[in-house]
Amino acid sequence: MPPRPALESPDELRDLLGIPYTEEQIAAITAPLEPGVIVAGAGSGKTAVMAARVVWLVGTGAVEPGQVLGLTFTNKAAGELRERVLSSLARLGLAADSDAPEDEDAGEPSISTYHAYADSLIKEHGLRLGLEPSARLLADANRYTLAARAVRRAPGPFEFLKGSIPTLARKVIDLDAELAEHVVEPDQLREWTNRFTRRAVADGLSAARGRAPRGFADYWLIARVALERAELLTLVEEYRKLKRAGDFVDFGDQMALGTRLAEQVPEVGLIERDKYRVVLLDEYQDTSVAQRRMLSSLFGEGHAVTGVGDPCQSIYGWRGASPSNIDQFPKHFPRRDGSDAAQYSLSENRRSGGRLLTFANERSAPLRELHAGVRELRASAEKFHRGRSEAAFLPSHPEEVQWLGERIQGLYEHVRGDWSQIAVLVRAGNQIPDIYAELHGRGVPVEVVGLSGLLHLPEIADLVAMLDVLDDPTANSALVRLLTGPRWRIGPRDLALLGKRAREIVRLPGEEQRGLDQALAGADPTDVVSLADAMADPGTDLEFSDAALARFERFAAEIRRLRRSLSEPVVDVLHRILQETGLEVEIAASSAAYRQRCAETVGAFMGVAGGFTDLEGEESVTAFRTFLKAAAAHERGLDVDLPPAESKTVKILTMHKAKGLEWEVVAIPHQYETRTRVEKYTTVAAKLPHDLRGDGEWLPELAPEPTRRDVNRFNALMKEHAEYEDQRVEYVALTRAKELLLASGHVWGPTQKDPRTANGTLESLREYLLANYEAGRVDAWAVTPEKGEAENPLREQQSEAEWPAPLDSEARASRLAAAAAVRGLLQLPAEQWPEDPELEDQRQRKIVEGWDADLDALLDELRRSHEVRFEIPMPVSLSTTKLLAYAKDPDAFAEQLFRPMPKPPAPQARRGTEFHAWVEDRFGQLSLFDDADLELYGEDEDSEDLAELKEAFLRSEYAERAPYRMEAPFQVFLAGQIIRGRIDAVYRAPSGSALEYEVVDWKTNRRQNADPLQLAVYRVAWAELAGVPLERVGAAFLYVRTGEVVRPRNLPDREALERLLLNPTDQPST
């Protein structure tokens, strides 16, 4: 008799998970095994519903856990969904029939990103279409490098296509992505172009001729763009050839190739449907056309697919998302009988107060008309009468920022001392600095979340500048940044003299008599004049200040020391820079919030460096600098998203990055009217015509040979379409607050000529608050003058700046005085320490005597406990070896940090180094040591032992397997700590294996006592470096002497490792 299901009713599910699900949620959770879409409004608990649906289906016996596939967009979201599902299933395990036999094959749900899933399809089934499964994923900066190469190789000349190499490279990338996202072949685009431009070309259209037949001027303009697009297409095809030749793919290629597999090889769909009986598609409103076609081909025919999302929160249209996907889900994924899939709605918002939701519903009404399946948000019963808003429209930008700072500063009691319950959401990153400065100046702890460019952050910019100076003696701008920074503080006079000295060094005799044209012929002076050379040799004739000469000497010596390390891996060079320049100490000595932010940003940058390989497979400092230049030019300076820190700070971030987050208080400043940005294929060559897009039927149409009236109508509809995009972003911002919304704007900005008016959001909020006094208040409202009636008062204000920028004199004086006092006291015996003269006052003496008595009592108690404790700050980064030492014995690790002791020579470590070098040489990979290095050890009795190790390795299972990577450096950020190390070897898993990679650590010692935590760190690091799910990476120790391979089971994942760092005594079992 089969065991009784663990769940038989929704009430049992509510009791099991301890969540009072609404009837709407229960309907979605307990839906039958058939296609369905859940339109989940903001704050309606979609993640909880998805997790509960898995528990329901498993608990009722409908599916096994391993038959569930969940897809979402980011690794972070996939990790959160996986954790939610697994923790919920664990509760189910506790409630299951204890007499039921365990099913060892039940497995776990497979949860990953859409792109990772497409990549796994290509690796597993790509050979069916002749696709190589070994293709490397192109980083964004490398995409632009390759696209620029394609532009340079273009034969030309082009009649319509104009622009610089960087501009054309950007266009190549954009058009290539559009083609991939909509699965359009180049020949389809050519055919459309020929049809659309036929009449214009017949009438004599050319780049040189500017007069069109009467009534067709607009048509000719659009036809010129179409012909420019056709010429751009030839560059895209060259770019694709270069990708194929280098065995590269990007994210767009992954989805396009996954779609080809799904549509052209029916067997792939059969295999995937057999493997996964239930599919959950998270954030479905942000999927592209290619993703929708791939998924509907794989899991169509009435398969149990559940799409979850909200079309009102589809805010990524600019990068390929198509809101029509979720609207059309019932038709794209019909039931087995061909009827539309079921649709469910989640409309009860358990996040925000009812008065906040009333206003959000008012503003989102046009979106609900556009997306018929969306319902108004309803507040839960306990929050129905809660929520307040404040609106303000101030006379000027400084006054608005000041108002915002005052309001946030005054909210300390409201958030019960937890500043992290406040967020400021901005529309653009350039609005952040002034707000940050205002809050910081008021003493409010604040941080910027998810900065768009790592390279723009001061600590990273200084690292990169130093890297430039070390690798390129003519990197003058980088050197000037460092010389004028807060560390060296070289003033303009000394800097000008340094430039003069640099010119003197390279000037040939009599060169000053040559004409300007002759002097500049064939060379750019910045390529030959070296400020670094001048700093190392300032000469004796120029009147540098004494302070500048002393600083030049110190800095030049520092550069000489660091240049000796340039042959080392990039990560090691960066670590040396951190240590040599004192940046590591500066970070460690900073405030907790700033220290954590810097640790995250430096860790993220080190992660980029650790995983870097250029197009030719090179990993040198020079190659890395080239990569960074491309990232600065095309990738907004390395767009690396960092998670919000857990520290109690006010968060500032863009509205796009706020999606999925929530706070007690949300401020949305700078709410004034701006011109809607409209990008359309009629004016932008890198955009696909709507006729070719997979969602074209939902976009405005244009006649084949349009008149001016046709074009004006099209432009108006495109503007309306763009305004819908802005409304979606606004809706996301309005639904983040739980209790209080602050909205503000201003009349006069810092530079603009015309006055600003409040935008629709702020004006509507003002009207709403005036009509509903209990919902909040209008704090201030400036009148906007008519255009031309008033001048901008801010433009008349003059600003001055001191250079180099002055340090905080009060803080500097305090620190110098404290340091001098400490140094002075340390030179005296304790009994000679002077008393403070102010303590002569008898009343103060009595107070101090009381303190002394308390201290004596505390010291006695401390001595009795025989335990002395110190707070030892953790280093900014730890090696894997030090992490293991910390996990094994935190007290001993702290003692070693507090009082470092030299380690005795270890012959076994030397033999391990020699063995590693031999293995690298055997497989033809670059060794960290050459023969000359090893000869320094000499011939001794250990050489026989090394020979035994070599022979033992040749008998092992890895002797004939070529490693994918050896001595792979890595950086991983765990629990606020940078962990660095090197993986001995990484192998590709055999075909047919559930794994994709295996990381292996050689152990040459005689005792088999290796710590599995070492492999756990390596496994997490490689999974994140390679961009694959953790479960697809295996790990093993090879004990070389015996040939035994140990593969620990149940290695801790990232979350478990972070728990270990936070509580090292809580060791996981493996």
Order of alpha helices (4+ residues) and beta strands (2+ residues): alpha-alpha-beta-alpha-beta-alpha-beta-alpha-beta-alpha-alpha-alpha-alpha-beta-alpha-alpha-beta-alpha-beta-alpha-alpha-beta-beta-alpha-alpha-beta-beta-alpha-beta-alpha-beta-alpha-alpha-alpha-alpha-alpha-alpha-alpha-alpha-alpha-alpha-alpha-beta-beta-alpha-beta-alpha-beta-alpha-alpha-beta-alpha-alpha-alpha-alpha-alpha-beta-beta-beta-alpha-beta-beta-alpha
